[in-house]
Amino acid sequence: MIKQKTVITCAVTGAVTSLDQTPYLPITPEQIATSALEAAEAGAAIVHLHVRDIETGKASMKLELYQETVYRIKLLRPDLLINLTTGPGASGSVKDFSFIKTAEQRVKHILTIKPDICSLDLNTMNRGPNGITINTINIAKEMAAAVREVGCKPELEIFDSGDYHIAQQLIKEGVIENPPLWQFALGVKLG
C-alpha cells in the first residue's frame, strides 16, 4: 500500500467572514495568531492569513498587522508554513471602485515579510449583488513576478475555469514556475 501525505491548510479568518456571522472571528493579531497556533496543534501544516482592522473587523492591508501576526506565530511555531493573502485591494463594491490597489500595493506585505506562500487570485468574479473582485492578467503577472523575487511560492486560486486558463498561460510564459501550487476553491457562489 502506498502511503500519501496529506497537507492541511487552515484559513483562520477567511476572506469575508464577519462578526455578524460569528462572534468567534479572530480580529487582533494576537487572536489570529492564537487561532493559527491552535490550528497547527490540531494538525494544520499551513495557515492562510487575512488580517483585520482592529476596530471594524473588516479586511485590512496594514503591513504592521501582518508583521505582528506572523511574528507571534513564528515565535512559537517556526515550522508552521505561512500563506498570506494578496486578495485585499481587489475586492469591494461596484458602487465605489476606490478599493482597487496596484499590484505593488497588494504584495507589499509579501515583499516585506517574505512568507512561504501567498495566494494569487487570477480572475475577475462577482461577489453578490454589489460585490466584485477585480483582477487583470497584467496585475496577476506583476504580482507573480514580485513574489517570485523574494522566494515566495504563489498559491493559484482557482474559482472557475477562467482562473485555470489564466494560470496555464502564466505557467507557459514562465511567469509562474512549474510545478504550480493549486488551490481549488470549489462551491463559491458565483465562482
C-alpha positions as a Markdown table, in Angstrom:
| # | Residue | x | y | z |
|---|---|---|---|---|
| 1 | Met | 0.0 | 0.0 | 0.0 |
| 2 | Ile | 1.3 | 3.4 | -1.0 |
| 3 | Lys | 1.0 | 6.0 | 1.8 |
| 4 | Gln | 0.4 | 9.5 | 0.8 |
| 5 | Lys | 0.9 | 12.6 | 3.0 |
| 6 | Thr | -1.9 | 15.0 | 3.4 |
| 7 | Val | -1.3 | 18.7 | 3.9 |
| 8 | Ile | -3.9 | 20.6 | 5.8 |
| 9 | Thr | -4.3 | 24.3 | 5.4 |
| 10 | Cys | -6.4 | 26.3 | 7.7 |
| 11 | Ala | -7.8 | 29.7 | 6.6 |
| 12 | Val | -8.0 | 31.2 | 10.1 |
| 13 | Thr | -10.4 | 34.1 | 9.4 |
| 14 | Gly | -11.5 | 33.6 | 5.8 |
| 15 | Ala | -11.7 | 36.5 | 3.4 |
| 16 | Val | -15.2 | 37.8 | 4.0 |
| 17 | Thr | -16.3 | 36.3 | 7.3 |
| 18 | Ser | -17.8 | 38.9 | 9.6 |
| 19 | Leu | -18.5 | 39.3 | 13.3 |
| 20 | Asp | -22.2 | 39.4 | 12.3 |
| 21 | Gln | -21.8 | 35.8 | 11.1 |
| 22 | Thr | -19.8 | 34.5 | 14.2 |
| 23 | Pro | -18.7 | 36.1 | 17.4 |
| 24 | Tyr | -15.7 | 33.8 | 17.4 |
| 25 | Leu | -13.9 | 35.5 | 14.5 |
| 26 | Pro | -10.4 | 36.4 | 15.5 |
| 27 | Ile | -9.7 | 40.1 | 14.8 |
| 28 | Thr | -6.5 | 41.2 | 16.5 |
| 29 | Pro | -3.0 | 39.9 | 15.6 |
| 30 | Glu | -2.9 | 38.1 | 18.9 |
| 31 | Gln | -6.3 | 36.4 | 18.3 |
| 32 | Ile | -5.4 | 35.5 | 14.7 |
| 33 | Ala | -2.0 | 34.1 | 15.8 |
| 34 | Thr | -3.6 | 32.1 | 18.7 |
| 35 | Ser | -6.1 | 30.6 | 16.2 |
| 36 | Ala | -3.3 | 29.8 | 13.8 |
| 37 | Leu | -1.3 | 28.1 | 16.6 |
| 38 | Glu | -4.4 | 26.1 | 17.6 |
| 39 | Ala | -5.0 | 25.0 | 14.0 |
| 40 | Ala | -1.3 | 23.8 | 13.9 |
| 41 | Glu | -1.8 | 21.9 | 17.2 |
| 42 | Ala | -4.9 | 20.3 | 15.6 |
| 43 | Gly | -2.8 | 19.2 | 12.5 |
| 44 | Ala | -2.6 | 22.1 | 10.1 |
| 45 | Ala | 0.7 | 22.4 | 8.3 |
| 46 | Ile | -0.2 | 25.7 | 6.7 |
| 47 | Val | -2.2 | 28.7 | 7.9 |
| 48 | His | -3.7 | 31.1 | 5.3 |
| 49 | Leu | -4.0 | 34.5 | 6.9 |
| 50 | His | -6.0 | 37.6 | 6.3 |
| 51 | Val | -5.7 | 40.4 | 8.9 |
| 52 | Arg | -8.5 | 42.5 | 10.2 |
| 53 | Asp | -8.9 | 46.2 | 11.1 |
| 54 | Ile | -9.0 | 46.0 | 14.9 |
| 55 | Glu | -11.8 | 48.5 | 15.3 |
| 56 | Thr | -14.2 | 47.4 | 12.4 |
| 57 | Gly | -13.2 | 43.7 | 12.0 |
| 58 | Lys | -13.1 | 44.2 | 8.2 |
| 59 | Ala | -10.3 | 43.1 | 5.9 |
| 60 | Ser | -7.2 | 45.2 | 6.2 |
| 61 | Met | -4.0 | 45.6 | 4.3 |
| 62 | Lys | -2.0 | 47.2 | 7.1 |
| 63 | Leu | 1.6 | 45.9 | 7.0 |
| 64 | Glu | 2.1 | 46.2 | 10.8 |
| 65 | Leu | -0.9 | 43.9 | 11.4 |
| 66 | Tyr | 0.6 | 41.3 | 9.1 |
| 67 | Gln | 4.0 | 41.7 | 10.7 |
| 68 | Glu | 2.7 | 41.3 | 14.3 |
| 69 | Thr | 0.6 | 38.3 | 13.4 |
| 70 | Val | 3.3 | 36.4 | 11.6 |
| 71 | Tyr | 5.9 | 37.3 | 14.4 |
| 72 | Arg | 3.6 | 35.9 | 17.1 |
| 73 | Ile | 3.1 | 32.7 | 15.1 |
| 74 | Lys | 6.8 | 32.2 | 14.2 |
| 75 | Leu | 7.9 | 32.9 | 17.7 |
| 76 | Leu | 6.2 | 29.7 | 18.9 |
| 77 | Arg | 6.0 | 27.6 | 15.7 |
| 78 | Pro | 8.8 | 28.5 | 13.3 |
| 79 | Asp | 8.0 | 25.3 | 11.3 |
| 80 | Leu | 4.4 | 26.3 | 10.5 |
| 81 | Leu | 4.1 | 27.4 | 6.9 |
| 82 | Ile | 2.6 | 30.9 | 6.4 |
| 83 | Asn | 0.3 | 31.7 | 3.5 |
| 84 | Leu | -0.6 | 35.4 | 3.3 |
| 85 | Thr | -3.4 | 36.6 | 1.1 |
| 86 | Thr | -3.0 | 39.1 | -1.7 |
| 87 | Gly | -6.7 | 39.4 | -2.2 |
| 88 | Pro | -7.5 | 42.6 | -0.4 |
| 89 | Gly | -7.1 | 45.5 | -2.7 |
| 90 | Ala | -9.1 | 43.7 | -5.4 |
| 91 | Ser | -12.5 | 43.2 | -3.8 |
| 92 | Gly | -15.2 | 45.7 | -3.0 |
| 93 | Ser | -18.4 | 47.3 | -4.0 |
| 94 | Val | -19.4 | 48.2 | -7.6 |
| 95 | Lys | -20.7 | 51.4 | -6.1 |
| 96 | Asp | -17.2 | 52.7 | -5.4 |
| 97 | Phe | -14.1 | 51.4 | -7.1 |
| 98 | Ser | -11.7 | 53.2 | -4.8 |
| 99 | Phe | -10.8 | 49.8 | -3.3 |
| 100 | Ile | -8.7 | 48.8 | -6.3 |
| 101 | Lys | -5.0 | 48.8 | -5.5 |
| 102 | Thr | -2.0 | 48.3 | -7.7 |
| 103 | Ala | 0.0 | 45.1 | -7.9 |
| 104 | Glu | 2.8 | 46.7 | -5.8 |
| 105 | Gln | 0.3 | 47.7 | -3.1 |
| 106 | Arg | -1.3 | 44.3 | -3.0 |
| 107 | Val | 2.1 | 42.5 | -2.4 |
| 108 | Lys | 3.9 | 45.0 | -0.2 |
| 109 | His | 3.4 | 42.8 | 2.9 |
| 110 | Ile | 4.7 | 39.8 | 0.9 |
| 111 | Leu | 7.8 | 41.6 | -0.2 |
| 112 | Thr | 8.5 | 42.7 | 3.4 |
| 113 | Ile | 7.6 | 39.6 | 5.4 |
| 114 | Lys | 8.6 | 37.0 | 2.7 |
| 115 | Pro | 6.2 | 34.2 | 3.7 |
| 116 | Asp | 6.5 | 30.7 | 2.4 |
| 117 | Ile | 3.3 | 31.0 | 0.3 |
| 118 | Cys | 0.9 | 33.7 | -0.9 |
| 119 | Ser | -2.5 | 33.4 | -2.6 |
| 120 | Leu | -2.7 | 34.7 | -6.1 |
| 121 | Asp | -6.2 | 35.5 | -7.5 |
| 122 | Leu | -6.2 | 35.4 | -11.3 |
| 123 | Asn | -9.7 | 36.4 | -12.5 |
| 124 | Thr | -12.5 | 38.8 | -12.0 |
| 125 | Met | -15.5 | 37.5 | -10.2 |
| 126 | Asn | -18.9 | 38.7 | -8.9 |
| 127 | Arg | -19.3 | 38.5 | -5.1 |
| 128 | Gly | -23.0 | 39.0 | -4.6 |
| 129 | Pro | -25.3 | 41.7 | -5.9 |
| 130 | Asn | -22.9 | 44.6 | -5.4 |
| 131 | Gly | -19.6 | 43.0 | -4.6 |
| 132 | Ile | -16.8 | 42.2 | -7.1 |
| 133 | Thr | -13.2 | 41.0 | -7.2 |
| 134 | Ile | -11.2 | 42.6 | -10.0 |
| 135 | Asn | -8.0 | 41.1 | -11.3 |
| 136 | Thr | -6.4 | 41.7 | -14.6 |
| 137 | Ile | -3.9 | 39.3 | -16.2 |
| 138 | Asn | -1.2 | 42.0 | -16.2 |
| 139 | Ile | -1.7 | 42.7 | -12.4 |
| 140 | Ala | -1.5 | 38.9 | -11.8 |
| 141 | Lys | 1.7 | 38.8 | -13.8 |
| 142 | Glu | 3.2 | 41.7 | -11.9 |
| 143 | Met | 2.3 | 40.2 | -8.5 |
| 144 | Ala | 3.6 | 36.8 | -9.5 |
| 145 | Ala | 6.9 | 38.2 | -10.7 |
| 146 | Ala | 7.3 | 40.3 | -7.5 |
| 147 | Val | 6.6 | 37.5 | -5.1 |
| 148 | Arg | 8.9 | 35.2 | -7.0 |
| 149 | Glu | 11.8 | 37.7 | -6.5 |
| 150 | Val | 11.5 | 37.2 | -2.7 |
| 151 | Gly | 11.2 | 33.4 | -2.9 |
| 152 | Cys | 7.5 | 33.2 | -2.1 |
| 153 | Lys | 5.5 | 30.4 | -3.8 |
| 154 | Pro | 2.2 | 31.7 | -5.2 |
| 155 | Glu | -0.8 | 29.5 | -4.5 |
| 156 | Leu | -3.0 | 29.8 | -7.6 |
| 157 | Glu | -6.6 | 30.4 | -6.6 |
| 158 | Ile | -8.9 | 28.5 | -8.9 |
| 159 | Phe | -12.6 | 29.6 | -8.6 |
| 160 | Asp | -13.6 | 28.7 | -12.1 |
| 161 | Ser | -12.3 | 27.5 | -15.5 |
| 162 | Gly | -11.1 | 31.0 | -16.4 |
| 163 | Asp | -8.7 | 31.0 | -13.5 |
| 164 | Tyr | -7.3 | 27.7 | -14.7 |
| 165 | His | -6.8 | 29.0 | -18.2 |
| 166 | Ile | -5.1 | 32.2 | -17.0 |
| 167 | Ala | -2.8 | 30.1 | -14.7 |
| 168 | Gln | -1.8 | 27.8 | -17.6 |
| 169 | Gln | -1.0 | 30.9 | -19.7 |
| 170 | Leu | 1.2 | 32.3 | -16.9 |
| 171 | Ile | 3.0 | 29.0 | -16.5 |
| 172 | Lys | 3.6 | 28.7 | -20.2 |
| 173 | Glu | 5.0 | 32.2 | -20.3 |
| 174 | Gly | 7.3 | 31.3 | -17.4 |
| 175 | Val | 5.8 | 33.9 | -15.0 |
| 176 | Ile | 4.9 | 31.1 | -12.6 |
| 177 | Glu | 7.3 | 28.3 | -12.1 |
| 178 | Asn | 6.4 | 24.7 | -12.6 |
| 179 | Pro | 5.2 | 22.8 | -10.6 |
| 180 | Pro | 2.5 | 25.2 | -9.6 |
| 181 | Leu | 0.7 | 25.2 | -6.3 |
| 182 | Trp | -3.0 | 24.9 | -6.9 |
| 183 | Gln | -5.9 | 25.8 | -4.6 |
| 184 | Phe | -9.3 | 24.9 | -5.9 |
| 185 | Ala | -12.0 | 26.9 | -4.2 |
| 186 | Leu | -15.0 | 24.9 | -5.2 |
| 187 | Gly | -18.5 | 25.8 | -4.4 |
| 188 | Val | -18.0 | 29.5 | -4.0 |
| 189 | Lys | -21.3 | 31.1 | -5.1 |
| 190 | Leu | -20.8 | 32.9 | -8.4 |
| 191 | Gly | -17.3 | 31.5 | -8.8 |
